[in-house]
Amino acid sequence: MQRILDRLYLSSLSEANDPFFLKQHRIQAILYFGSGGMFGDDIKLYYRPANKDGSLGKEHLRDGVDFLRESLLAGRRVLAVGASGATIVGAYLAEMGFSSPEAMRLINQVTGLKADEGRLSEHAQDLEKRAMQTLHK
């Protein structure tokens, strides 16, 4: 498990499935896109299967970022799982003001997990479009 921001962590599925590990690190919420996994009832869980090829769609990204934002605002310690979790964390960082390259660098340096660069680039473009629309209203 690697800390990205205060109360935001990335890890593998094996760590996320370990109740002793979760209790030791006081994890209160888990973001997981994939299959498998057994999680306790005391964890706020956002689970959703990824696309058949393992990729994340735009709605996955939007929902995952919303879950992170809501959980962190509620003061929970959140664990994002695997490469899809790294992609969601990268998108969240972009919404918090990090550039896509900065977010990718942070995730890759800290975790070694590979976020989906294409999906993050699309997300950054969507953020720019939304900002421009807001400015021109």
C-alpha positions in Angstrom: 0.0 0.0 0.0 1.3 3.4 -0.9 0.0 6.8 0.4 -0.9 9.3 -2.4 -2.5 12.1 -0.4 -3.7 12.4 3.2 -6.3 9.6 3.6 -5.9 8.4 0.0 -4.0 5.1 -0.7 -3.3 2.7 -3.6 -2.7 -1.0 -3.2 -3.1 -4.4 -4.7 -6.2 -6.6 -4.4 -4.4 -9.0 -2.1 -3.8 -6.2 0.5 -7.4 -4.9 0.0 -8.7 -8.4 0.7 -6.8 -8.8 4.0 -9.0 -7.7 6.9 -6.1 -7.5 9.3 -4.2 -5.2 6.9 -7.3 -3.0 6.5 -7.8 -2.8 10.2 -4.2 -2.0 10.9 -4.2 0.9 8.4 -7.7 2.0 9.5 -9.1 1.9 5.9 -12.8 2.9 5.9 -13.6 2.9 2.1 -12.4 0.9 -0.9 -12.7 1.7 -4.6 -12.4 -1.4 -6.7 -13.1 -2.1 -10.4 -12.6 -5.7 -11.3 -13.7 -9.2 -10.3 -13.3 -11.2 -7.1 -12.6 -9.7 -3.8 -14.1 -10.2 -0.4 -14.7 -7.2 1.8 -16.1 -6.8 5.3 -19.4 -5.1 6.0 -17.7 -2.3 8.0 -16.0 -1.0 4.8 -17.7 1.5 2.6 -17.2 -0.2 -0.8 -17.5 1.1 -4.3 -17.3 -2.0 -6.5 -18.1 -2.2 -10.1 -16.8 -4.5 -12.9 -14.5 -2.9 -15.4 -15.2 -3.4 -19.2 -14.6 -6.9 -20.5 -11.1 -5.8 -21.7 -10.3 -4.5 -18.2 -10.5 -0.8 -19.3 -12.5 1.9 -17.7 -15.2 3.9 -19.6 -16.0 7.6 -19.0 -18.8 6.7 -16.6 -16.4 4.5 -14.6 -14.1 7.4 -14.3 -16.8 9.9 -13.3 -18.4 7.6 -10.7 -15.0 6.6 -9.3 -13.9 10.2 -8.9 -17.2 11.1 -7.3 -16.8 8.2 -4.8 -13.3 9.4 -3.9 -14.4 13.0 -3.5 -17.4 12.1 -1.3 -15.4 9.6 0.8 -12.5 12.0 1.4 -14.8 14.9 2.2 -16.5 12.6 4.8 -13.1 12.1 6.4 -12.7 8.5 5.4 -9.4 6.7 4.7 -9.8 5.4 1.2 -8.0 2.6 -0.6 -8.1 2.5 -4.4 -7.2 -0.9 -5.8 -4.9 -1.9 -8.7 -4.3 -0.2 -12.1 -7.9 0.9 -12.5 -7.7 2.5 -9.0 -4.5 4.3 -10.1 -6.4 5.6 -13.1 -9.2 6.9 -10.9 -6.8 8.5 -8.5 -5.0 10.2 -11.5 -8.3 11.6 -12.6 -9.1 12.8 -9.1 -5.7 14.5 -8.9 -6.3 16.2 -12.2 -9.6 17.6 -10.8 -7.7 18.8 -7.8 -5.4 20.8 -10.0 -2.6 18.5 -10.9 -1.6 18.3 -14.6 -2.0 14.9 -16.2 1.8 14.4 -16.4 2.2 15.4 -12.7 -0.5 13.0 -11.7 1.0 10.2 -13.7 4.5 10.9 -12.4 3.2 10.8 -8.8 1.3 7.6 -9.2 4.1 5.8 -11.1 6.9 7.0 -8.7 5.0 6.2 -5.5 3.2 3.0 -6.5 4.7 1.5 -9.7 1.1 0.9 -10.8 0.3 1.9 -14.4 -2.6 4.2 -14.8 -4.4 4.3 -18.2 -2.6 7.3 -19.8 -5.1 7.5 -22.6 -8.1 7.7 -20.3 -6.4 10.3 -18.1 -5.6 12.4 -21.2 -9.2 12.2 -22.3 -10.3 13.2 -18.8 -8.0 16.2 -18.8 -9.4 17.3 -22.1 -13.0 16.9 -20.7 -12.0 19.1 -17.7 -10.6 21.8 -20.0 -13.8 21.8 -22.1 -16.0 22.1 -18.9 -13.8 24.9 -17.7 -14.1 26.8 -21.0 -17.9 26.3 -21.0 -18.1 27.7 -17.5 -16.0 30.7 -18.4 -18.1 31.5 -21.4 -21.5 31.5 -19.6 
